[in-house]
Amino acid sequence: MIRVVAKGKLKQGVKLEEYLTLARELVTETNKEEGCISYALHEDINDPTIVTMIEKWVDEEAIEQHNCSEHVRKIVPELRKLRESTEINLYREIK
Amino acid sequence: MIRVVAKGKLKQGVKLEEYLTLARELVTETNKEEGCISYALHEDINDPTIVTMIEKWVDEEAIEQHNCSEHVRKIVPELRKLRESTEINLYREIK
């Protein structure tokens, strides 16, 4: 199981609602993917300009398939235009 | 429900096992806390110097109680000495 934390900072002037309209479609479509355990957008409770996707995947192959999906190709570039920065980490739990 | 991502970067020369010996005790004790839904340490699959706690709490009050707990007071300062940097974000899911 792989966890992904994709932390984004919205560009100045970008409204959260504008971002959410796009992001919600990505969340809906991604949660339908077979290898997706969970995929949800979060807002930092202390800084509303930080929007982070916290994800759980069966394995790295599921993530690769996700990255080639139609909804990622269509929506992610548009979301990226609204962000000032993005920090993505792929994690494995340490038991 | 509040999610916390506490991303740490180990200081140069610090061995992961050294960090884990301390961190595992913190994970064990924290998972016993009433307000703790999940609390697990993760390693970045692309950079073993990044160690991140991904947490789920019932509410902010549970986090405040955690921060005042005996195991946090005893262990967290020791872990901090082994890290070069720490980035903590508290998140609420956006539905």
Backbone of each chain as ProteinMPNN parsed JSONL, in Angstrom:
{"seq_chain_A": "MIRVVAKGKLKQGVKLEEYLTLARELVTETNKEEGCISYALHEDINDPTIVTMIEKWVDEEAIEQHNCSEHVRKIVPELRKLRESTEINLYREIK", "coords_chain_A": {"N_chain_A": [[0.856, -1.192, 0.0], [0.567, 2.191, -0.84], [0.98, 5.5, 0.225], [0.078, 8.757, -0.756], [0.951, 12.137, -0.501], [0.003, 15.08, -1.683], [0.804, 18.173, -1.752], [-0.439, 21.364, -2.241], [-0.079, 24.871, -3.035], [-2.156, 27.543, -3.422], [-2.203, 29.931, -6.087], [-1.845, 33.496, -5.635], [-4.899, 35.232, -5.319], [-6.425, 33.265, -6.489], [-9.512, 31.678, -6.16], [-10.813, 29.456, -3.707], [-13.134, 28.044, -4.345], [-13.138, 28.06, -7.107], [-11.025, 26.384, -7.628], [-11.965, 24.058, -6.466], [-14.126, 23.283, -8.046], [-13.011, 22.087, -10.257], [-11.355, 20.199, -8.973], [-13.077, 18.52, -7.588], [-14.252, 16.948, -9.553], [-12.1, 15.444, -10.393], [-11.582, 14.018, -8.033], [-13.927, 12.5, -7.79], [-13.873, 10.87, -10.118], [-11.388, 9.565, -9.75], [-11.733, 8.063, -7.43], [-13.178, 6.005, -8.427], [-11.389, 4.337, -9.589], [-9.787, 1.166, -9.84], [-7.422, 0.549, -8.381], [-7.385, 2.448, -6.429], [-7.554, 3.242, -3.082], [-8.197, 5.269, -1.306], [-8.894, 8.75, -1.865], [-8.702, 11.978, -1.394], [-9.487, 15.443, -1.11], [-8.023, 18.019, 0.826], [-8.137, 20.795, 3.108], [-5.925, 23.095, 4.57], [-6.312, 23.786, 7.945], [-5.366, 26.033, 9.055], [-4.462, 27.624, 7.035], [-6.011, 28.601, 4.324], [-5.044, 28.683, 1.754], [-3.624, 26.506, 1.259], [-3.993, 23.48, -0.261], [-4.456, 20.096, -0.219], [-4.009, 16.847, -1.534], [-4.731, 13.808, -0.144], [-3.854, 10.52, -0.358], [-4.474, 7.02, -0.929], [-3.139, 4.088, -2.196], [-3.226, 0.911, -3.858], [-0.839, -0.111, -4.908], [2.32, 0.876, -6.506], [1.942, 0.577, -9.21], [-0.754, 1.046, -9.591], [-0.819, 3.753, -9.173], [0.668, 4.65, -11.324], [-1.051, 3.912, -13.418], [-3.179, 5.566, -12.79], [-2.01, 8.073, -13.272], [-1.939, 8.027, -15.999], [-4.512, 8.2, -16.741], [-7.606, 9.336, -18.289], [-9.026, 11.362, -16.883], [-7.066, 12.462, -15.258], [-5.25, 13.428, -17.166], [-6.859, 15.343, -18.313], [-7.7, 17.097, -16.238], [-5.682, 17.632, -14.254], [-3.54, 19.279, -15.373], [-4.941, 21.708, -15.577], [-5.543, 22.281, -12.903], [-2.987, 22.588, -11.973], [-2.243, 25.007, -13.079], [-3.452, 26.783, -11.387], [-2.061, 26.68, -9.131], [0.624, 27.818, -7.037], [2.744, 26.373, -6.082], [3.77, 22.897, -5.744], [4.079, 19.961, -3.852], [5.025, 16.718, -3.782], [4.861, 13.659, -2.158], [5.607, 10.21, -1.955], [4.703, 7.579, 0.052], [5.626, 4.796, 2.196], [4.266, 2.863, 4.817], [5.956, 2.538, 7.93], [6.341, -0.185, 9.848]], "CA_chain_A": [[0.0, 0.0, 0.0], [1.358, 3.418, -0.95], [0.23, 6.736, 0.507], [0.61, 9.94, -1.441], [0.524, 13.442, 0.003], [0.311, 16.049, -2.749], [0.505, 19.439, -1.085], [-0.411, 22.477, -3.183], [-0.328, 26.233, -2.543], [-2.879, 28.265, -4.469], [-1.671, 31.238, -6.505], [-2.555, 34.647, -5.071], [-6.085, 35.638, -6.081], [-7.234, 32.105, -6.906], [-10.552, 31.385, -5.164], [-10.883, 28.02, -3.408], [-14.274, 27.456, -5.066], [-12.689, 27.878, -8.503], [-10.164, 25.191, -7.603], [-12.776, 22.888, -6.067], [-14.991, 22.864, -9.148], [-12.189, 21.144, -11.041], [-10.787, 19.127, -8.134], [-14.13, 17.559, -7.206], [-14.437, 15.981, -10.654], [-10.931, 14.554, -10.315], [-11.777, 13.153, -6.849], [-15.006, 11.548, -8.101], [-13.384, 9.892, -11.111], [-10.254, 8.79, -9.214], [-12.234, 7.083, -6.46], [-13.749, 4.867, -9.163], [-10.299, 3.508, -10.099], [-9.658, -0.087, -9.097], [-6.295, 0.531, -7.437], [-7.495, 3.58, -5.504], [-8.177, 2.897, -1.797], [-8.872, 6.537, -0.944], [-8.327, 9.906, -2.605], [-9.563, 13.058, -0.915], [-8.874, 16.776, -1.055], [-8.069, 18.597, 2.165], [-7.743, 22.196, 3.243], [-5.214, 23.336, 5.818], [-7.249, 24.528, 8.794], [-4.739, 27.311, 9.443], [-4.08, 28.401, 5.835], [-6.912, 28.148, 3.258], [-4.398, 28.663, 0.424], [-2.965, 25.192, 1.11], [-4.951, 22.417, -0.604], [-3.622, 18.89, -0.291], [-4.68, 15.574, -1.787], [-4.164, 12.702, 0.648], [-4.267, 9.394, -1.183], [-4.027, 5.661, -0.563], [-3.171, 3.268, -3.404], [-2.886, -0.506, -3.639], [0.601, -0.225, -5.182], [2.837, 1.926, -7.402], [1.368, 0.39, -10.543], [-2.068, 1.711, -9.577], [-0.548, 5.189, -9.295], [1.076, 4.882, -12.727], [-2.284, 3.854, -14.239], [-3.92, 6.799, -12.471], [-1.355, 9.209, -13.936], [-2.202, 7.944, -17.454], [-5.974, 8.186, -16.946], [-8.219, 10.448, -19.015], [-9.405, 12.472, -16.001], [-5.835, 13.139, -14.807], [-4.704, 14.191, -18.322], [-7.746, 16.482, -18.615], [-7.936, 18.034, -15.128], [-4.495, 17.991, -13.46], [-2.854, 20.48, -15.888], [-5.739, 22.905, -15.248], [-5.342, 22.546, -11.476], [-1.607, 23.047, -11.79], [-2.191, 26.448, -13.452], [-4.002, 27.571, -10.273], [-1.197, 26.522, -7.952], [1.938, 28.467, -7.025], [3.742, 25.303, -5.859], [3.255, 21.554, -5.441], [5.091, 19.092, -3.21], [4.412, 15.381, -3.777], [5.658, 12.588, -1.55], [5.024, 8.857, -1.94], [5.141, 6.995, 1.324], [5.269, 3.469, 2.678], [4.23, 2.859, 6.278], [7.008, 1.8, 8.648], [5.706, -0.904, 10.969]], "C_chain_A": [[0.888, 1.237, 0.0], [0.452, 4.604, -0.617], [0.89, 7.887, -0.234], [0.057, 11.173, -0.741], [0.977, 14.459, -1.042], [-0.151, 17.412, -2.265], [0.658, 20.59, -2.066], [-0.66, 23.795, -2.491], [-0.972, 26.991, -3.69], [-2.158, 29.567, -4.816], [-2.482, 32.348, -5.834], [-3.756, 34.982, -5.951], [-6.946, 34.483, -6.547], [-8.222, 31.773, -5.791], [-10.629, 29.858, -4.969], [-12.003, 27.365, -4.228], [-13.921, 27.148, -6.52], [-11.886, 26.581, -8.604], [-11.002, 23.942, -7.367], [-13.655, 22.387, -7.209], [-14.274, 21.823, -9.995], [-11.809, 19.931, -10.199], [-11.841, 18.071, -7.793], [-14.356, 16.515, -8.299], [-13.303, 14.96, -10.64], [-11.108, 13.554, -9.166], [-12.823, 12.082, -7.163], [-14.516, 10.459, -9.048], [-12.288, 8.997, -10.528], [-10.732, 7.727, -8.23], [-12.904, 5.883, -7.129], [-12.656, 3.895, -9.609], [-10.062, 2.3, -9.204], [-8.571, -0.037, -8.022], [-6.338, 1.637, -6.388], [-8.216, 3.15, -4.226], [-8.891, 4.129, -1.254], [-8.133, 7.684, -1.617], [-9.212, 11.083, -2.243], [-8.782, 14.358, -0.811], [-9.051, 17.348, 0.343], [-7.619, 20.05, 2.133], [-7.027, 22.354, 4.579], [-6.076, 24.222, 6.71], [-6.673, 25.876, 9.238], [-4.375, 28.178, 8.247], [-4.897, 27.921, 4.638], [-6.286, 28.191, 1.858], [-3.656, 27.342, 0.207], [-4.046, 24.126, 0.893], [-4.147, 21.155, -0.911], [-4.463, 17.642, -0.558], [-3.971, 14.516, -0.948], [-4.757, 11.419, 0.083], [-3.736, 8.076, -0.634], [-4.205, 4.77, -1.781], [-2.751, 1.831, -3.082], [-1.385, -0.712, -3.822], [1.037, 0.861, -6.162], [2.26, 1.812, -8.798], [0.011, 1.101, -10.661], [-1.881, 3.219, -9.752], [-0.144, 5.508, -10.737], [-0.152, 4.868, -13.651], [-3.112, 5.121, -14.052], [-3.35, 7.966, -13.277], [-1.564, 9.202, -15.456], [-3.699, 8.052, -17.755], [-6.451, 9.464, -17.651], [-8.489, 11.637, -18.091], [-8.167, 13.205, -15.474], [-5.308, 14.003, -15.948], [-5.531, 15.449, -18.569], [-7.693, 17.543, -17.505], [-6.647, 18.519, -14.445], [-3.734, 19.202, -14.032], [-3.603, 21.77, -15.571], [-5.576, 23.284, -13.771], [-3.946, 23.136, -11.238], [-1.481, 24.538, -12.102], [-2.632, 27.334, -12.287], [-3.114, 27.509, -9.03], [0.13, 27.25, -8.146], [3.026, 27.398, -6.878], [3.038, 23.994, -5.53], [4.384, 20.706, -4.893], [4.461, 17.708, -3.089], [5.371, 14.375, -3.138], [4.877, 11.281, -1.6], [5.593, 8.127, -0.732], [4.769, 5.532, 1.482], [5.276, 3.507, 4.197], [5.38, 2.052, 6.841], [6.324, 1.143, 9.842], [6.635, -0.978, 12.193]], "O_chain_A": [[1.854, 1.314, 0.76], [-0.676, 4.705, -1.101], [2.115, 7.968, -0.32], [-1.131, 11.252, -0.429], [2.171, 14.668, -1.254], [-1.328, 17.759, -2.352], [1.723, 20.785, -2.652], [-1.364, 23.851, -1.483], [-0.418, 27.076, -4.786], [-1.579, 30.219, -3.948], [-3.654, 32.163, -5.507], [-3.647, 35.012, -7.177], [-8.086, 34.694, -6.961], [-7.838, 31.607, -4.633], [-10.525, 29.085, -5.921], [-11.834, 26.26, -4.742], [-14.335, 26.136, -7.085], [-12.052, 25.795, -9.537], [-10.779, 22.902, -7.987], [-13.899, 21.185, -7.32], [-14.855, 20.813, -10.394], [-11.922, 18.789, -10.644], [-11.537, 16.881, -7.719], [-14.619, 15.348, -8.01], [-13.522, 13.767, -10.849], [-10.809, 12.37, -9.323], [-12.634, 10.907, -6.846], [-14.723, 9.271, -8.802], [-12.269, 7.795, -10.791], [-10.197, 6.619, -8.199], [-13.166, 4.869, -6.481], [-12.953, 2.756, -9.968], [-10.125, 2.392, -7.978], [-8.766, -0.513, -6.903], [-5.435, 1.749, -5.559], [-9.374, 2.736, -4.284], [-10.033, 4.052, -0.802], [-6.936, 7.61, -1.897], [-10.342, 11.185, -2.722], [-7.597, 14.378, -0.476], [-10.1, 17.181, 0.966], [-6.846, 20.475, 1.275], [-7.466, 21.815, 5.595], [-6.521, 25.288, 6.284], [-7.396, 26.743, 9.73], [-4.016, 29.343, 8.416], [-4.525, 26.938, 3.996], [-6.92, 27.783, 0.885], [-3.129, 27.084, -0.875], [-4.899, 23.904, 1.753], [-3.263, 21.164, -1.767], [-5.482, 17.407, 0.092], [-2.753, 14.355, -1.037], [-5.974, 11.24, 0.043], [-2.699, 8.025, 0.028], [-5.298, 4.699, -2.343], [-2.003, 1.59, -2.135], [-0.734, -1.384, -3.022], [0.221, 1.673, -6.597], [2.101, 2.813, -9.497], [-0.316, 1.677, -11.698], [-2.692, 3.879, -10.401], [-0.567, 6.519, -11.297], [-0.275, 5.703, -14.548], [-3.666, 5.673, -15.002], [-4.089, 8.743, -13.882], [-1.392, 10.225, -16.119], [-4.098, 7.999, -18.918], [-5.798, 10.507, -17.613], [-8.221, 12.782, -18.455], [-8.203, 14.417, -15.266], [-4.96, 15.166, -15.741], [-5.003, 16.484, -18.976], [-7.648, 18.739, -17.79], [-6.54, 19.695, -14.097], [-3.319, 20.071, -13.265], [-2.984, 22.806, -15.326], [-5.481, 24.464, -13.434], [-3.757, 24.043, -10.427], [-0.703, 25.246, -11.464], [-2.238, 28.497, -12.205], [-3.365, 28.177, -8.027], [0.684, 27.298, -9.244], [4.096, 27.506, -7.477], [1.884, 23.974, -5.102], [5.503, 20.73, -5.404], [3.473, 17.537, -2.375], [6.532, 14.263, -3.529], [3.677, 11.235, -1.333], [6.806, 8.071, -0.529], [3.741, 5.079, 0.977], [6.166, 4.101, 4.806], [5.74, 1.006, 6.3], [5.8, 1.819, 10.727], [6.26, -1.546, 13.219]]}, "seq_chain_B": "MIRVVAKGKLKQGVKLEEYLTLARELVTETNKEEGCISYALHEDINDPTIVTMIEKWVDEEAIEQHNCSEHVRKIVPELRKLRESTEINLYREIK", "coords_chain_B": {"N_chain_B": [[-13.341, 15.451, 12.031], [-9.825, 15.486, 11.99], [-6.941, 15.643, 9.995], [-3.475, 15.089, 10.236], [-0.378, 15.905, 8.854], [2.845, 15.369, 9.394], [5.752, 16.192, 8.393], [9.072, 15.186, 8.308], [12.612, 15.817, 8.004], [15.478, 13.956, 8.161], [18.458, 14.677, 9.998], [21.749, 14.987, 8.519], [23.606, 11.967, 8.553], [22.146, 10.792, 10.572], [20.828, 7.703, 11.491], [18.163, 5.762, 10.155], [17.184, 3.651, 11.729], [17.893, 4.419, 14.298], [16.231, 6.574, 14.68], [13.772, 5.3, 14.469], [13.631, 3.651, 16.708], [12.959, 5.315, 18.808], [10.663, 6.524, 17.697], [8.845, 4.452, 17.314], [7.939, 3.829, 19.868], [6.518, 6.113, 20.487], [4.497, 5.941, 18.554], [3.174, 3.595, 19.364], [2.203, 4.271, 21.945], [0.647, 6.519, 21.33], [-1.365, 5.527, 19.685], [-2.963, 4.381, 21.545], [-4.43, 6.391, 22.604], [-7.551, 7.969, 23.289], [-8.742, 9.823, 21.489], [-7.426, 9.357, 19.156], [-7.502, 8.303, 15.884], [-5.954, 7.223, 13.847], [-2.408, 6.758, 13.594], [0.563, 6.865, 12.228], [3.884, 6.09, 11.217], [5.747, 7.002, 8.352], [7.838, 6.33, 5.512], [9.484, 8.075, 2.948], [9.291, 6.792, -0.274], [11.088, 7.453, -2.155], [13.061, 8.891, -0.946], [14.852, 8.159, 1.698], [15.501, 9.798, 3.813], [13.39, 11.264, 4.499], [10.915, 11.283, 6.829], [7.691, 10.754, 7.826], [4.863, 11.488, 9.822], [1.646, 10.368, 9.542], [-1.538, 11.22, 10.407], [-4.71, 10.725, 12.063], [-7.299, 12.313, 13.695], [-9.949, 12.626, 16.119], [-10.861, 15.199, 16.737], [-9.769, 18.693, 17.139], [-9.336, 19.053, 19.821], [-8.55, 16.579, 20.742], [-6.04, 16.431, 19.638], [-4.762, 18.479, 21.025], [-4.79, 17.367, 23.597], [-3.156, 15.196, 23.113], [-0.724, 16.482, 22.564], [-0.077, 17.309, 25.093], [0.518, 15.02, 26.39], [2.289, 12.49, 28.326], [4.009, 10.774, 26.867], [4.457, 12.241, 24.531], [5.716, 14.531, 25.545], [8.01, 13.336, 26.518], [9.238, 11.961, 24.342], [9.049, 13.385, 21.822], [10.729, 15.773, 21.843], [13.253, 14.508, 21.733], [13.16, 13.206, 19.268], [12.99, 15.442, 17.649], [15.531, 16.478, 17.822], [16.903, 14.89, 16.085], [16.097, 15.598, 13.639], [16.417, 17.644, 10.728], [14.59, 19.392, 9.677], [11.077, 20.234, 10.057], [7.733, 19.966, 9.009], [4.514, 20.788, 9.594], [1.159, 20.146, 8.968], [-2.268, 20.748, 9.521], [-5.242, 19.307, 8.614], [-8.545, 19.549, 7.148], [-10.982, 17.502, 5.61], [-12.23, 18.267, 2.364], [-15.378, 18.077, 1.234]], "CA_chain_B": [[-12.099, 14.671, 11.949], [-8.68, 16.294, 11.545], [-5.761, 14.864, 9.588], [-2.213, 15.803, 10.419], [0.793, 15.387, 8.146], [4.031, 15.964, 10.041], [6.831, 15.745, 7.515], [10.383, 15.501, 8.876], [13.813, 15.448, 7.234], [16.503, 13.566, 9.127], [19.769, 15.34, 9.885], [22.763, 14.148, 7.866], [24.309, 11.056, 9.464], [21.213, 10.11, 11.477], [20.375, 6.432, 10.919], [16.715, 5.585, 10.284], [16.893, 2.743, 12.86], [18.043, 5.227, 15.519], [15.0, 7.382, 14.761], [12.622, 4.398, 14.641], [13.597, 3.108, 18.07], [12.177, 6.298, 19.575], [9.37, 6.818, 17.066], [7.923, 3.327, 17.495], [7.318, 3.936, 21.197], [5.54, 7.198, 20.368], [3.372, 5.409, 17.761], [2.449, 2.619, 20.2], [1.485, 4.981, 23.011], [-0.341, 7.446, 20.757], [-2.518, 4.769, 19.178], [-3.82, 4.02, 22.685], [-5.189, 7.572, 23.016], [-8.963, 7.861, 22.914], [-9.1, 10.655, 20.326], [-6.563, 9.02, 18.01], [-8.111, 7.341, 14.945], [-4.769, 6.496, 13.347], [-1.16, 7.52, 13.814], [1.554, 5.928, 11.712], [5.099, 6.689, 10.649], [5.959, 6.608, 6.958], [9.119, 6.674, 4.9], [9.317, 8.43, 1.542], [9.875, 5.671, -1.016], [12.156, 7.975, -3.03], [14.078, 9.606, -0.152], [14.76, 7.577, 3.047], [15.763, 10.778, 4.889], [12.111, 11.916, 4.821], [10.07, 10.431, 7.674], [6.473, 11.555, 8.005], [3.765, 10.896, 10.576], [0.334, 10.683, 8.968], [-2.368, 11.034, 11.586], [-6.147, 11.043, 11.975], [-7.786, 12.598, 15.043], [-11.391, 12.883, 16.215], [-11.028, 16.66, 16.653], [-8.583, 19.449, 17.549], [-9.121, 18.869, 21.263], [-7.796, 15.318, 20.901], [-4.648, 16.756, 19.288], [-4.213, 19.25, 22.154], [-4.509, 16.412, 24.694], [-1.985, 14.411, 22.684], [0.473, 17.316, 22.702], [0.242, 17.445, 26.525], [0.685, 13.679, 26.974], [3.601, 12.114, 28.867], [4.873, 10.19, 25.823], [4.885, 13.319, 23.613], [6.705, 15.378, 26.255], [9.255, 12.581, 26.714], [9.854, 11.455, 23.108], [9.084, 14.313, 20.681], [11.963, 16.587, 21.821], [14.389, 13.666, 21.316], [13.036, 13.017, 17.818], [13.258, 16.728, 16.994], [17.006, 16.663, 17.762], [17.428, 14.057, 14.98], [15.577, 16.121, 12.365], [16.925, 18.909, 10.2], [13.426, 20.276, 9.52], [9.761, 19.623, 10.28], [6.644, 20.738, 8.4], [3.282, 20.184, 10.119], [-0.094, 20.733, 8.487], [-3.519, 20.168, 10.021], [-6.168, 19.364, 7.482], [-9.92, 19.059, 7.168], [-11.344, 17.068, 4.267], [-13.214, 19.076, 1.64], [-16.303, 17.155, 0.568]], "C_chain_B": [[-10.985, 15.536, 11.382], [-7.539, 15.343, 11.148], [-4.517, 15.714, 9.789], [-1.152, 15.099, 9.579], [1.997, 16.118, 8.723], [5.263, 15.4, 9.327], [8.182, 16.167, 8.085], [11.502, 15.079, 7.939], [14.914, 15.147, 8.248], [17.778, 14.378, 8.905], [20.734, 14.398, 9.187], [23.426, 13.239, 8.905], [23.389, 10.338, 10.428], [20.693, 8.848, 10.794], [18.865, 6.295, 11.162], [16.382, 4.717, 11.498], [16.934, 3.486, 14.196], [16.752, 6.018, 15.76], [13.816, 6.484, 15.105], [12.516, 3.87, 16.058], [12.747, 4.015, 18.957], [10.762, 6.405, 19.019], [8.362, 5.69, 17.305], [7.212, 3.396, 18.844], [6.223, 5.002, 21.173], [4.294, 6.704, 19.625], [2.522, 4.471, 18.621], [1.596, 3.341, 21.24], [0.377, 5.866, 22.433], [-1.574, 6.701, 20.259], [-3.439, 4.297, 20.291], [-4.736, 5.176, 23.073], [-6.602, 7.54, 22.461], [-9.289, 8.604, 21.615], [-8.306, 10.331, 19.075], [-7.237, 7.964, 17.126], [-7.011, 6.507, 14.291], [-3.563, 7.408, 13.465], [-0.037, 6.587, 13.395], [2.71, 6.671, 11.057], [5.311, 6.138, 9.242], [7.329, 7.063, 6.478], [8.868, 7.008, 3.434], [10.014, 7.364, 0.704], [11.011, 6.137, -1.944], [13.275, 8.662, -2.248], [14.0, 9.131, 1.304], [15.099, 8.555, 4.175], [14.479, 11.522, 5.26], [11.246, 10.922, 5.593], [8.86, 11.267, 8.096], [5.422, 10.793, 8.8], [2.471, 11.335, 9.897], [-0.705, 10.253, 9.995], [-3.824, 11.375, 11.303], [-6.673, 11.19, 13.389], [-9.281, 12.911, 15.018], [-11.665, 14.379, 16.051], [-9.757, 17.355, 17.155], [-8.278, 19.27, 19.035], [-8.29, 17.598, 21.536], [-6.316, 15.567, 20.609], [-4.003, 17.531, 20.436], [-3.881, 18.316, 23.329], [-3.26, 15.58, 24.38], [-0.702, 15.203, 22.95], [0.885, 17.526, 24.165], [0.56, 16.084, 27.165], [2.135, 13.437, 27.416], [4.532, 11.624, 27.748], [5.322, 11.246, 24.818], [5.968, 14.145, 24.296], [8.056, 14.663, 26.36], [9.978, 12.328, 25.383], [10.029, 12.512, 22.016], [10.336, 15.212, 20.68], [13.193, 15.79, 21.369], [14.357, 13.427, 19.8], [13.41, 14.3, 17.071], [14.758, 16.954, 16.835], [17.607, 15.922, 16.554], [16.977, 14.578, 13.615], [16.206, 17.456, 12.019], [15.771, 19.899, 10.079], [12.138, 19.479, 9.754], [8.696, 20.543, 9.71], [5.34, 20.07, 8.833], [2.071, 20.923, 9.565], [-1.276, 19.983, 9.096], [-4.581, 20.371, 8.965], [-7.58, 18.941, 7.848], [-10.28, 18.663, 5.742], [-12.369, 18.016, 3.663], [-14.103, 18.101, 0.881], [-16.786, 17.711, -0.783]], "O_chain_B": [[-11.189, 16.243, 10.396], [-7.223, 14.386, 11.855], [-4.525, 16.919, 9.536], [-1.038, 13.873, 9.588], [2.144, 17.329, 8.56], [5.737, 14.302, 9.618], [8.419, 17.351, 8.321], [11.369, 14.119, 7.18], [15.24, 15.985, 9.09], [18.127, 14.718, 7.774], [20.579, 13.178, 9.242], [23.767, 13.685, 10.0], [23.804, 9.361, 11.052], [20.185, 8.899, 9.673], [18.356, 6.66, 12.222], [15.423, 4.996, 12.217], [16.135, 3.229, 15.096], [16.258, 6.114, 16.883], [12.965, 6.844, 15.919], [11.41, 3.662, 16.556], [11.928, 3.548, 19.749], [9.785, 6.381, 19.768], [7.17, 5.943, 17.478], [6.032, 3.063, 18.952], [5.152, 4.828, 21.753], [3.17, 7.013, 20.02], [1.294, 4.548, 18.603], [0.41, 3.052, 21.392], [-0.713, 5.944, 23.0], [-2.697, 7.187, 20.397], [-4.562, 3.863, 20.03], [-5.714, 4.973, 23.793], [-6.829, 7.139, 21.319], [-10.009, 8.094, 20.757], [-8.496, 10.967, 18.038], [-7.507, 6.854, 17.583], [-7.103, 5.284, 14.188], [-3.668, 8.634, 13.44], [0.286, 5.634, 14.104], [2.538, 7.721, 10.437], [5.081, 4.957, 8.982], [7.894, 8.04, 6.97], [8.121, 6.304, 2.755], [11.184, 7.059, 0.932], [11.788, 5.326, -2.448], [14.32, 8.981, -2.814], [13.178, 9.635, 2.07], [15.003, 8.204, 5.351], [14.463, 12.31, 6.206], [10.89, 9.86, 5.082], [9.007, 12.354, 8.655], [5.119, 9.634, 8.517], [2.234, 12.528, 9.704], [-0.755, 9.093, 10.404], [-4.136, 12.191, 10.436], [-6.51, 10.281, 14.204], [-9.807, 13.4, 14.018], [-12.576, 14.779, 15.326], [-8.793, 16.697, 17.546], [-7.122, 19.327, 19.457], [-7.451, 17.564, 22.436], [-5.444, 14.985, 21.254], [-2.849, 17.285, 20.786], [-2.839, 18.451, 23.97], [-2.435, 15.303, 25.25], [0.272, 14.673, 23.484], [2.03, 17.873, 24.453], [0.841, 16.018, 28.362], [3.067, 14.089, 26.945], [5.699, 12.012, 27.69], [6.437, 11.171, 24.303], [7.01, 14.427, 23.704], [9.11, 15.297, 26.298], [11.198, 12.468, 25.308], [11.063, 12.532, 21.348], [10.946, 15.399, 19.628], [14.072, 16.333, 20.699], [15.395, 13.443, 19.138], [14.05, 14.265, 16.019], [15.208, 17.54, 15.85], [18.678, 16.28, 16.066], [17.406, 14.08, 12.575], [16.488, 18.282, 12.887], [15.936, 21.09, 10.339], [12.109, 18.251, 9.665], [8.748, 21.757, 9.904], [5.086, 18.919, 8.48], [1.963, 22.144, 9.67], [-1.281, 18.754, 9.175], [-4.788, 21.484, 8.482], [-7.794, 18.102, 8.723], [-9.946, 19.364, 4.787], [-13.261, 18.507, 4.354], [-13.638, 17.385, -0.007], [-17.57, 17.06, -1.474]]}, "name": "protein", "num_of_chains": 2, "seq": "MIRVVAKGKLKQGVKLEEYLTLARELVTETNKEEGCISYALHEDINDPTIVTMIEKWVDEEAIEQHNCSEHVRKIVPELRKLRESTEINLYREIKMIRVVAKGKLKQGVKLEEYLTLARELVTETNKEEGCISYALHEDINDPTIVTMIEKWVDEEAIEQHNCSEHVRKIVPELRKLRESTEINLYREIK"}
